[in-house]
């Protein structure tokens, strides 16, 4: 799937060459926002295999996905490098919070949240509305942390942002 004009300028020739070298080709480089990129491996959850570094700030291609999901798909827009950096910060914050919330007693996702997400997606693939549900749940004072975890984990199954990937992972090493 080619992203099209919305992502114009995001994939430099170096990224395209890198994807081509790894067997993905130009089309894979252009569709990196819809699938994990083959050159961004993460440590295996079972502890086996070679452990590699997490992507540095600004290198997580899922930030591009978040930036794209935050806009209505049927309206033209330009996703700027600043938008990607902001989305990357949001992903980092959400992943840290989800990992923290995972330690709390679980509570079911409220029906209103599930219904609102389903309605938004059915009514025109309203991913911006789903992201707004996440933002509201994140800051809601009356929602227990375990329930926030379940909301994020549930909606992430639809959005594919890997929000739960930091659970049970050691914190990244500080440089220096």
C-alpha positions as MATLAB code, in Angstrom:
seq = 'XXXXXXXXXXXXXXXXXXXXXXXXXXXXXXXXXXXXXXXXXXXXXXXXXXXXXXXXXXXXXXXXXXXXXXXXXXXXXXXXXXXXXXXXXXXXXXXXXXXXXXXXXXXXXXXXXXXXXXXXXXXXXXXXXXXXXXXXXXXXXXXXXXXXXXXXXXXXXXXXXXXXXXXXXXXXXXXX';
ca = [
       0.000    0.000    0.000;
       1.485    3.311   -1.036;
       0.810    6.157    1.373;
       0.657    8.753   -1.374;
       1.003   12.531   -1.269;
       0.335   12.755    2.475;
       3.764   11.336    3.242;
       5.622   13.151    0.464;
       9.127   13.988    1.574;
       9.177   11.749    4.654;
      11.160    8.953    3.056;
      14.542   10.167    1.929;
      16.541    8.350   -0.699;
      18.726    6.839    2.054;
      15.657    5.231    3.683;
      14.453    3.900    0.341;
      17.902    2.458   -0.445;
      18.057    0.904    3.028;
      14.673   -0.754    2.578;
      15.607   -1.934   -0.917;
      18.877   -3.386    0.381;
      16.893   -5.382    2.947;
      14.616   -6.732    0.240;
      11.634   -4.476    0.857;
      11.963   -2.227   -2.163;
      10.652    1.280   -2.676;
       7.058    0.217   -2.033;
       8.023   -1.142    1.407;
       9.750    2.113    2.289;
       6.654    4.051    1.312;
       4.361    1.768    3.286;
       6.507    1.613    6.409;
       3.837    3.472    8.352;
       1.516    0.482    8.036;
       3.894   -2.282    9.149;
       6.933   -2.697   11.364;
      10.007   -1.833    9.345;
      12.396   -4.741    8.756;
      15.421   -2.695    9.837;
      14.015   -1.687   13.262;
      14.374   -4.935   15.258;
      13.582   -5.022   18.959;
      14.721   -7.427   21.671;
      12.753  -10.653   21.798;
      10.326  -10.943   24.686;
      11.562  -14.413   25.628;
      15.104  -13.161   26.138;
      16.612  -15.270   23.372;
      18.416  -14.075   20.328;
      20.442  -10.952   19.759;
      19.253   -7.921   21.655;
      19.409   -4.709   19.702;
      18.993   -1.121   20.743;
      15.604    0.573   20.808;
      15.207    3.165   18.077;
      16.519    6.572   19.072;
      14.084    9.459   19.464;
      12.701   10.342   16.058;
      13.532    6.949   14.488;
      10.375    5.011   15.422;
       8.431    4.569   12.201;
       5.262    3.996   14.199;
       5.394    7.729   14.937;
       4.608    8.237   11.254;
       1.660    5.878   11.617;
       0.421    7.843   14.646;
       0.774   11.077   12.688;
      -1.235    9.627    9.812;
      -3.902    8.139   12.086;
      -4.405   11.520   13.731;
      -5.850   13.020   10.562;
      -8.938   12.147    8.552;
      -7.790    9.911    5.714;
      -9.972   11.586    3.099;
      -8.508   15.106    3.556;
      -5.155   16.012    2.023;
      -2.491   17.095    4.487;
       1.260   17.352    4.868;
       2.897   15.416    7.642;
       5.877   17.560    8.639;
       9.014   16.405   10.465;
       7.724   18.380   13.471;
       4.506   16.352   13.397;
       6.542   13.138   13.425;
       8.678   14.335   16.351;
       5.528   15.245   18.306;
       3.995   11.850   17.524;
       7.222   10.151   18.606;
       7.082   11.961   21.960;
       3.460   10.924   22.378;
       4.329    7.270   21.664;
       7.173    7.325   24.177;
       4.941    8.878   26.838;
       2.094    6.453   26.173;
       4.382    3.413   26.222;
       5.918    4.466   29.535;
       2.502    5.036   31.067;
       1.065    1.797   29.718;
       4.021   -0.115   31.204;
       3.360    1.593   34.550;
      -0.410    1.022   34.399;
       0.151   -2.675   33.607;
       1.257   -3.149   37.241;
      -2.173   -2.077   38.542;
      -5.192   -4.350   39.064;
      -7.068   -4.748   35.803;
     -10.526   -3.278   35.233;
     -12.679   -3.836   32.142;
     -12.860   -1.281   29.357;
     -15.957    0.872   29.901;
     -18.762    0.111   27.435;
     -18.974    3.805   26.515;
     -15.345    3.773   25.371;
     -15.742    0.552   23.388;
     -18.964    1.814   21.812;
     -17.479    5.234   20.961;
     -14.443    3.602   19.321;
     -16.565    1.128   17.351;
     -18.947    3.874   16.216;
     -16.095    6.149   15.131;
     -14.415    3.389   13.145;
     -17.657    2.249   11.546;
     -18.756    5.773   10.646;
     -15.781    6.623    8.404;
     -12.708    5.013    9.861;
     -12.537    7.754   12.491;
      -9.070    7.062   13.853;
      -8.674   10.686   15.060;
     -11.666   10.077   17.345;
     -10.105    6.855   18.651;
      -6.866    8.711   19.404;
      -8.902   11.376   21.195;
     -10.413    8.619   23.350;
      -6.891    7.578   24.320;
      -5.908   11.146   25.153;
      -9.005   11.621   27.316;
      -8.439    8.305   29.111;
      -4.803    9.200   29.744;
      -5.667   12.354   31.694;
      -8.944   11.217   33.278;
      -8.732   11.442   37.072;
     -11.648    9.091   37.777;
     -10.309    6.188   35.717;
      -8.221    3.601   37.638;
      -4.770    2.877   36.223;
      -5.631   -0.761   35.503;
      -8.609    0.378   33.465;
      -6.447    2.894   31.582;
      -4.136    0.013   30.733;
      -7.023   -2.057   29.380;
      -8.337    0.885   27.329;
      -4.928    1.493   25.750;
      -4.243   -2.205   25.147;
      -7.683   -2.731   23.621;
      -7.553    0.241   21.268;
      -3.939   -0.494   20.357;
      -5.086   -3.800   18.856;
      -6.881   -1.661   16.272;
      -4.312    1.117   15.865;
      -1.182   -1.068   15.795;
       1.092    1.371   17.655;
       2.774   -1.249   19.876;
       1.812    0.637   23.022;
       2.378   -2.401   25.235;
       5.870   -3.257   24.013;
       7.641   -1.638   26.981;
       5.941   -3.886   29.564;
       8.526   -5.958   31.463;
      11.417   -4.426   29.540;
      14.335   -2.916   31.379;
      14.632    0.850   31.031;
      16.911    1.994   28.195;
      20.539    2.596   29.124;
      21.512    6.205   29.565;
      24.343    7.376   27.319;
      27.496    8.505   29.036;
];
